Amino acid sequence: MNKFHGTGVALVTPFNTDGSVDYQGLKKLINHLVDGGIDYLVSLGTTGETATLSKDEKKKVWDFTAEINNGRLPLVAGIGGNDTLLIGDAIKSFENNNYSAVLSVSPYYSKPTQEGIYQHYQYLSELSELPIILYNVPGRTGSNMSAETTCRLAHDFKNIIATKEASGSFDQFNQIMRDKPEDFLLISGDDPIALPMISIGAVGVISVIGNALPQQLSDMIRLCLKGDFAKAVPAHLSLLEITRLMFAEGNPAGVKATLKQLNICDDVVRLPLVKASSALNKSLAEQLESLSSLV
């Protein structure tokens, strides 16, 4: 599964001013990422505002993404939720010819036990024709998938190949690295800690800021993976402030504001999210100018 080493980007879903999906903006974004050296694309993760898209819109976005990508990069489809049977049906019926894996978030809101999380993924694993990447993001789901549960799933189901870890807990990362199968992948789900996670064995990141800054981020991740931390650390530090700003008013409002400044797509988000404030836009513009002066 070397195709999931390096920098993946969780694509935003561009919208027109009337709230409809902006397919020309999505085309520009995909080409921006391919040209920027990204290693793979994740379509309709949380950053894609998936919770606000209809079933028909999701299918059209997946199909369009595959069409524009045209085999240039591996593709991952985000298919997750807290209704196990419904997500199982979505995975079973997913037309996956152009996709290499499914990213499926640990069930949110319901706050299942660890055994409930295990059985949820067991059910999905037995239905999926594609490899599954687990996604643990307690700040959004309201519950943590423990290292023990992650490694139990990794050992028990060969098509569960990786975890996108966004718990922020290095105790948890360390335990996963120690106890996982050798070929199971730990992937950072947080941009600011991708570098230290790679230092203990993570194979890369699934990024938000990479939507706007693919070259800067992917260059830094490649330095980390080569073990060249002397060069990677300054690159990492140069991205900290713009990363903080992109998340200051929620995801993906900040990164969409940055993409608008880069003339890639508009900054429209769907309610209950709202656009970044004028103050945040100003700060993001200043950081973009500062980064461009470093290149």
Solvent accessible surface area in square Angstrom, and as a share of the most:
residue,aa,sasa,rsa
1,M,102,0.45
2,N,121,0.62
3,K,90,0.38
4,F,0,0.00
5,H,67,0.30
6,G,3,0.03
7,T,0,0.00
8,G,0,0.00
9,V,0,0.00
10,A,2,0.02
11,L,5,0.03
12,V,2,0.01
13,T,2,0.01
14,P,0,0.00
15,F,0,0.00
16,N,58,0.30
17,T,119,0.69
18,D,116,0.60
19,G,20,0.20
20,S,47,0.30
21,V,13,0.08
22,D,21,0.11
23,Y,62,0.24
24,Q,120,0.54
25,G,4,0.04
26,L,1,0.01
27,K,79,0.34
28,K,105,0.44
29,L,0,0.00
30,I,0,0.00
31,N,44,0.22
32,H,51,0.23
33,L,0,0.00
34,V,31,0.18
35,D,115,0.60
36,G,6,0.06
37,G,22,0.21
38,I,5,0.02
39,D,37,0.19
40,Y,0,0.00
41,L,0,0.00
42,V,0,0.00
43,S,1,0.01
44,L,4,0.02
45,G,8,0.08
46,T,50,0.29
47,T,6,0.03
48,G,0,0.00
49,E,9,0.04
50,T,26,0.15
51,A,106,0.82
52,T,47,0.27
53,L,12,0.06
54,S,56,0.36
55,K,179,0.76
56,D,81,0.42
57,E,40,0.18
58,K,55,0.23
59,K,92,0.39
60,K,107,0.45
61,V,5,0.03
62,W,28,0.10
63,D,68,0.35
64,F,34,0.14
65,T,0,0.00
66,A,10,0.08
67,E,120,0.54
68,I,28,0.14
69,N,3,0.01
70,N,121,0.62
71,G,71,0.68
72,R,105,0.38
73,L,29,0.15
74,P,34,0.22
75,L,3,0.01
76,V,0,0.00
77,A,0,0.00
78,G,7,0.06
79,I,8,0.04
80,G,29,0.28
81,G,3,0.03
82,N,58,0.30
83,D,70,0.36
84,T,40,0.23
85,L,115,0.57
86,L,113,0.56
87,I,15,0.08
88,G,0,0.00
89,D,84,0.43
90,A,39,0.30
91,I,8,0.04
92,K,137,0.58
93,S,80,0.52
94,F,23,0.10
95,E,119,0.53
96,N,30,0.15
97,N,146,0.75
98,N,100,0.51
99,Y,14,0.05
100,S,26,0.17
101,A,0,0.00
102,V,1,0.01
103,L,6,0.03
104,S,0,0.00
105,V,21,0.12
106,S,0,0.00
107,P,7,0.04
108,Y,87,0.33
109,Y,187,0.71
110,S,67,0.43
111,K,136,0.57
112,P,35,0.22
113,T,98,0.57
114,Q,68,0.30
115,E,76,0.34
116,G,30,0.29
117,I,0,0.00
118,Y,18,0.07
119,Q,99,0.44
120,H,6,0.03
121,Y,0,0.00
122,Q,59,0.26
123,Y,75,0.29
124,L,0,0.00
125,S,9,0.06
126,E,121,0.54
127,L,48,0.24
128,S,14,0.09
129,E,151,0.68
130,L,22,0.11
131,P,26,0.16
132,I,0,0.00
133,I,0,0.00
134,L,0,0.00
135,Y,18,0.07
136,N,0,0.00
137,V,15,0.09
138,P,32,0.20
139,G,82,0.79
140,R,123,0.45
141,T,3,0.02
142,G,42,0.41
143,S,19,0.12
144,N,57,0.29
145,M,0,0.00
146,S,22,0.14
147,A,3,0.02
148,E,106,0.48
149,T,8,0.05
150,T,0,0.00
151,C,8,0.05
152,R,103,0.38
153,L,0,0.00
154,A,4,0.03
155,H,93,0.41
156,D,75,0.39
157,F,30,0.12
158,K,171,0.72
159,N,41,0.21
160,I,3,0.02
161,I,18,0.09
162,A,0,0.00
163,T,0,0.00
164,K,13,0.05
165,E,0,0.00
166,A,13,0.10
167,S,31,0.20
168,G,44,0.42
169,S,41,0.26
170,F,69,0.29
171,D,118,0.61
172,Q,18,0.08
173,F,0,0.00
174,N,75,0.38
175,Q,45,0.20
176,I,0,0.00
177,M,51,0.23
178,R,179,0.65
179,D,53,0.27
180,K,34,0.14
181,P,19,0.12
182,E,170,0.76
183,D,116,0.60
184,F,6,0.03
185,L,15,0.08
186,L,1,0.00
187,I,0,0.00
188,S,0,0.00
189,G,15,0.14
190,D,44,0.23
191,D,10,0.05
192,P,58,0.36
193,I,40,0.20
194,A,0,0.00
195,L,18,0.09
196,P,40,0.25
197,M,0,0.00
198,I,14,0.07
199,S,66,0.43
200,I,60,0.30
201,G,32,0.30
202,A,4,0.03
203,V,18,0.10
204,G,0,0.00
205,V,0,0.00
206,I,3,0.01
207,S,1,0.00
208,V,19,0.11
209,I,2,0.01
210,G,0,0.00
211,N,0,0.00
212,A,3,0.02
213,L,5,0.03
214,P,5,0.03
215,Q,85,0.38
216,Q,56,0.25
217,L,2,0.01
218,S,0,0.00
219,D,63,0.33
220,M,3,0.01
221,I,0,0.00
222,R,92,0.34
223,L,36,0.18
224,C,3,0.02
225,L,71,0.35
226,K,152,0.64
227,G,47,0.46
228,D,44,0.23
229,F,60,0.25
230,A,88,0.68
231,K,130,0.55
232,A,0,0.00
233,V,57,0.33
234,P,77,0.49
235,A,31,0.24
236,H,23,0.10
237,L,98,0.49
238,S,40,0.26
239,L,8,0.04
240,L,70,0.35
241,E,65,0.29
242,I,0,0.00
243,T,4,0.02
244,R,136,0.50
245,L,13,0.06
246,M,2,0.01
247,F,76,0.32
248,A,57,0.44
249,E,83,0.37
250,G,32,0.31
251,N,21,0.11
252,P,1,0.01
253,A,4,0.03
254,G,0,0.00
255,V,1,0.00
256,K,0,0.00
257,A,0,0.00
258,T,0,0.00
259,L,0,0.00
260,K,96,0.41
261,Q,58,0.26
262,L,66,0.33
263,N,116,0.60
264,I,16,0.08
265,C,12,0.07
266,D,36,0.19
267,D,10,0.05
268,V,17,0.09
269,V,17,0.10
270,R,44,0.16
271,L,141,0.70
272,P,120,0.75
273,L,64,0.32
274,V,100,0.57
275,K,99,0.42
276,A,10,0.08
277,S,46,0.30
278,S,97,0.63
279,A,71,0.55
280,L,11,0.05
281,N,37,0.19
282,K,135,0.57
283,S,37,0.24
284,L,0,0.00
285,A,44,0.34
286,E,93,0.41
287,Q,42,0.18
288,L,25,0.12
289,E,125,0.56
290,S,52,0.34
291,L,10,0.05
292,S,71,0.46
293,S,88,0.57
294,L,124,0.62
295,V,146,0.84
